[in-house]
């Protein structure tokens, strides 16, 4: 079943509102979302043992926090930003 145009417009507007930080700030806006705040929180990161943190830094050349930030932006923020900004379907609203 195809939905009426108005229902589609409402859905697109709600999608954009849900991801407003990304629409406004570019892909780095994902860092303002709940999931990013949880993954980058002190409580979450403090669960890693110091030895694991050190091994990570030696192996990857950056801290766990830096890696998570980069991954969140590249793997969540960028695709969502591209969808919001480049999708023909989302432009009609």
C-alpha positions in Angstrom: 0.0 0.0 0.0 1.3 3.5 -0.9 0.8 6.1 1.7 -0.6 9.6 0.9 1.9 12.3 0.2 1.0 14.2 3.4 1.8 11.1 5.5 5.2 10.8 3.8 6.0 14.4 4.4 5.2 14.1 8.1 7.4 11.0 8.3 10.3 12.8 6.6 9.9 15.9 8.9 9.9 13.7 12.0 13.0 11.8 10.8 14.8 15.1 10.2 13.7 16.4 13.7 14.9 13.2 15.3 18.4 13.7 13.8 18.4 17.5 13.9 22.0 17.7 15.4 23.3 15.9 12.3 21.2 17.9 9.9 22.4 21.2 11.4 26.0 20.4 12.5 27.0 17.8 9.8 28.0 14.2 10.7 29.7 15.4 13.9 26.2 16.1 15.3 25.9 12.4 16.0 28.1 13.0 19.0 25.2 14.8 20.6 22.9 11.8 20.4 22.1 9.5 23.3 24.0 6.5 21.9 27.2 8.5 21.4 27.0 10.0 24.9 26.7 6.5 26.4 29.6 5.1 24.4 31.8 8.1 25.2 30.8 8.4 28.8 33.3 8.2 31.6 31.3 5.4 33.2 31.5 3.3 30.1 35.1 3.9 29.3 36.2 3.4 32.9 35.2 -0.2 32.6 38.2 -0.9 30.4 41.3 -2.0 32.4 44.3 0.3 32.2 46.3 -2.5 30.6 43.7 -2.9 27.8 43.7 0.9 27.2 47.5 0.9 26.9 47.5 -2.1 24.6 44.8 -0.5 22.4 46.9 2.7 22.2 50.0 0.8 21.2 48.2 -1.3 18.6 46.0 1.4 17.0 47.9 4.6 17.7 45.0 6.4 19.3 43.0 6.1 22.6 39.8 4.1 22.8 37.9 7.3 23.1 39.4 8.8 20.0 38.7 5.6 18.1 35.1 5.4 19.3 34.5 9.1 18.3 36.0 8.5 14.9 33.9 5.3 14.4 30.7 6.9 15.6 31.1 9.8 13.2 32.2 7.7 10.2 29.8 4.8 10.7 26.7 6.5 12.1 27.0 10.2 11.6 28.2 10.3 8.0 25.6 7.8 6.6 22.8 9.6 8.4 24.0 13.0 7.2 24.3 11.7 3.7 20.8 10.3 3.9 19.4 13.6 5.3 21.3 15.8 2.9 21.4 13.9 -0.4 18.2 11.8 -0.5 15.9 12.9 -3.2 13.0 11.5 -1.2 13.8 13.7 1.8 14.1 16.9 -0.3 10.5 17.3 -1.1 9.7 18.4 2.5 
